[in-house]
């Protein structure tokens, strides 16, 4: 249990921009939708473009090296990719939502071995891969499946650890979200899954905030057993009417692709304390709170609580640079922070929903990727 404030901080860190690609000023690069960023053993960075079905590779200094992967169903090809991960072999794994498999690519783009994650007999239903990450020499995977019933259907989200080749599943956590066909309703507290707030570390640990409305982070060891739970005192953070409407618009946008007649939405009046969590290679855990994302001054990228390996709040930092925590995508990769501009709206458009903000006749700005040095 941690107090509301750390003994040190808040410390302000002016991030050093190293390079950027895309955007209006880059005539050579036009991204579709960048949905993930990882690094290989040589320090090169891989940017997954889920709209163009390709992976662009850049050097540590931001030099474009090559594009690997392409759309299709053959070797080294994919559709509907959601994530990248570095496989134990050094190859790049591309997580394809459905049909659910991990497509292998060598760092120079040649097709490598694909593999399927084994299915359990009690998981009957339409299955789809959502996210994956490296947890030491293992794979941390979040997947889901829909199970129909007489009254509607249940969507189950699962977080598991697998061996390096997808074997030996150890299930860490499951969450069910139910839809009643007679009285369809999307309740935020039930459908805002832990899959939006989880991370895995180089030491094999997996972290997730599984309880909406609480500042509480579960920590699992590499053997799949719960190690400890990080708690922090956190005063209630009420949403404004404008903020509540924004969240409602996001849910409406995501559900518009599968119209459900007479569906109702139930949005919580208060923010979920934990907005994002990131495990750093040094063993620390960086947690962004609702205030750290929604109560920022000009020039602030975000505010973070930093915990040590034992779950103790060490300090609090404010990162300064160009970025918007409410609509951009942030990717912590080794000693870098990648900011992907207009991430939320682009992701919603890719998945068939309307944007998170009111639609206008203005043309959307081209996506830009900014690389910062992290302390």
N, C-alpha and C positions, 0 to 999 in steps of 0.2 A: 504494500500500500504506500503510495507516494503522496506528498502534499501537492497543493495546487501550483506552487512555484518552486523552481530549483534554487539551490544555494548560489549558483552562478547564473548570470544572465539577466535579461536577454542580451545576447551579444549580437551585434550587427556585422554581417560579413558581405563585403562588396565582391560579388563574383566576377572573375576575370573571363571575358568572352574569348574563346579560342578560335572559333570559326562558325560560319553559318552557310546554309545552302537553301535554295528555293526562294520563294517570295517574288515580289515585283522586280527586284533589282538583279535577279539571277536569270538571265535569258537562256542559260544552258540546261536548267533543271526545272521540270514541272512535275511535282508529285501528285499522286492521286490522294490516298489517305494513308499516312504513316501510322501504324498501330503498335509497333514494337521496335526496340533498339537493343542490341546485345553486342558484346565484344568477343573476339576470339583470343587465342593464346598469344598471338603476335601483336595484339593491341589495335587491330583493325576493327571498325564498327560496321554493323550490318543493320540496315533500315528496312523493315518489312513494309511494303506497300500493298495493302490488302485490296485496294481497288484495281491496281494494275497487275496484281498477281506476280510480283517480282521482288527481289531483294537487292538494294543498292549497297555497294561496299565502299567505305571510305577509310583512308589511312588515319592514324592518330592525329595528324595535322590537318585533316579535312580535305585531302586530295581524293578526288573520285578515282576509284580503281577499276571497278567493273560492275556489271549487273548479272545476277545469277537467278536461276529459276524462271519459270514462265507458266502461263495458264494452260491447263490441260489435265489429262488423266494418265499420261505416260510417265516414265521414269524421270524424276526430278521436276515434275509438274504438279500444280496444285490449284485449287479454287477455294475461296472462302477461308483463307488462312487467318488465324487470330494471333499467333504468337511465334516467337523464335526461341530456341534454346541451344546451348552449346553441348553437344553430345560427348560422352566420355572419350570417344575415338578422336575428338577434335573436329568432327564434321558438324555441320549446321543442321538442326532439326526444325522443320517447319510444321507447326501444328495446324492440321486441317480439321475444321469443325465437323463436316460430314461429307462423304463417308469418313468416319473418325479414324485418323491414322497420323503418324508422324513421318513426314517425308524427309529423307536424308539427302543432303547436298554436301559435296566437298567444298572447302573454302574457295576453290577456284571455279565452282559451279557444276562440276560433274555429278551425275546421279550417283547416290550412295544407297545403302540399304534402308528401306522403309520398315516400319514395324507397327503392329497394332497392339493396343493395350488390351489385355484379356478381359472378357466380360464375365460377370458373376450371374449365376442362375437366378438370384433374387432381384436382379436389375432389369427385368423384362421391360421393354418399351423403346421408344425412339431415343437413341443415344447420340450425344454431341459433345465434342471436346471444346472446352472454353478457354483455359489458360494452362500454362506450364512454366516451370522455372527450374533452375539447377539448385539442388540442395546437397552440397558436397558432391559426392560421386553418385548421388541418386537423383531421381526426377520427382519433383512435386507437381502434381497435376490436379486441376479442378475440372470436373466434367459434370454433365447433367443428363437427365433423361426424363421424358414425359410418359407417365403411365395413365392411360384412360380409365375412367370408372363410369358407373351408371349416372352419377351426379355431375360429372365433368371430367377433370383430369388433375393429376398431381405432378408438379415439376420438382424433382429431387436434385439438389446440388450437392456434389460430393467432393471432398478434398482428401487426396491420398498420396502416400509415398510409394514409389515403384523402384525396382532395381534399375540399373543402367540400360537394360534392354527391355524394360517394360514388364519385368516379372516381379513376383512376390509383393503383391499389393498389401499395404497396411493402411486401412482407412482411418483417417484422423477425425473427420467431422462430416455430418450430413445435415441438410436443412431442407424441409419440405414446404412448398408453397402450393396451396390448393386453389382451384378455380371451380366454383359451383355454377353449372350451366344455367340453373334456374334463377339465380341471383348473382350474376357475375360482378366481381369486385376486385380491384387491385388495391390492397392495403400496403402502404409503403413499409410499415414495420415488418411485414411478412415477405415482401418481394424484393426489398433492398438487401440482397444476399451478402454474405461474408465474402463472396467472390470479388467484390469491389474493394475489399480491405484485407489483403493478405500478401505475404512475401516469403521468400526463402533465402537462406544464407549460405555462404561458402562453407560454414562449419556443419552443414546438414540440418540445421534447425529450420522449422517452419513456424510462422507467426500469423495469427489472424484475429481480427476483432469480430467476434461472432454474435454479439448481443447488441442489437440496435438500441441506442439511447444510453449506453453505458460506456465509460472510459475503461475498457477492460480488453487486454490483449492476451490471448492464449499462446503459450510457447511449447511446441513439441520438439523433443529430441530426435536425433537421426534414427533411433530405433522405433519411432512412431508413438512413444509414450509421452503423455503430457508432463512437462517439466515443471512449469510454474505459470502463474497468471499475473500479468502486470496491471495494477490498478492505479488510478490517479484521481484525486479530488478534482471535480470539474463542475463549476456552477452552471445551471441550466442556461442554454443559449437559445432564446426565442427567435423565431423567424419573423421577418416583416411580411406584410401582405404581398409585396412584390416578389420576395424570395419564395414564398409558398407557391405563388402562381408560376414561377419559373420551374420549380420542381414538378408541378402538375403538368406543365407543358411538355416536359421531358418524358414523363410517363405516357402522355397521350401520343407523343411522337413515336415512341417505341412500339406501342400497341396498335398504331394505325395500320401497320403492314398486315396485321391479321385482325380485321374488324370483328368485334364482338358486340352484338346488339345490346343496347341498354346497360353497357358496362358503367360501373361507378368507380370513383377513385377516392381513396382515403389518405390524405397527406398529413403527416405529423406536424404539430404546431412548433416543435422544437427541433433544432439541429441534432443530428447524430454527432456525439463528441469527436469520434475518430473518423477523419476523412480519408486519410491515406497512411500507409506504413511502408517503410523501406529499410531492408537490412543492408548495412554497409559491410565491406569485407573486413574491416578492423574489429568486427564483433558488436558494434553499436547498432541500436535500432532508432530510426528517425520517424517520429510520429507527427503528422500534421493534423491539427485539431480544426474544428469548425471555425473558431475565431482566427486560427492561423491561415484559413483560406478565404474567409468572408469579411474580416475586419482588418484590411491591409491599407497602408498608406501608399501614396504614389511612389513607384520605384521599388516596391517590395514584391518579391516573387512568392514568398510564403514564410510562415513561422513554424518552427519545429521543436518538439520536445525530444531530447536525446537521452536514451537509456543505455546503461552498460549491460554486460552479459547476465548480470544477476537481476536485472529488471529495476534497477535504481535510477531515478531521474538525476542525471548528471548536470545538464545545463539546458538552456533554451536559446535558440539562435533565430535571427531574422536574416534571410537571404535576400540580397538586393540585386536587381538586374531587370531585363526586359522579359515580361511574361505576365500571364493572367491566370491565377490559380482556379478561377471559376469556369474557364472555358478552354484553356490550353492543356495539353498533355505533358506530364513531367515523367522522365525516365532516369532513374539513378543507375548508372552503369560504371562500376569501378570508381575511379576518381573524377567522373564527369557527371554533369547534369544536362540532359537533353530536354529542351523545351520545344514541343511541337505545337505550332500556333493553330488556333481555331479547331482544336482536336475534337471537342464534344459535338459541335454542329456537323463536322465532316463525318464523324462516326455514325451519327444518327441518320444522315442522308444516305450513307453507304448501306445501312441496314434497312432502308426503306421508309424511315420515319421523317417527319418534318424536322426543321431545325429547332434548337432549344430556345431560340429567341424569335421574336415576331418576324415573319417573312416579309421581305421587301423586294422591290424591283431591282435593287442594286446587285451587281455581280459579286459573287463571293471572292474574297481575297485568296490568292494562291497560298498554299500551305508552305510554311517555312520551318526549318529545323535549326535551332541555335544550340551550340555546344559550349558549355561553361566548365571551367576548372572548379572542382570541389575541394575544400580543405580536407 
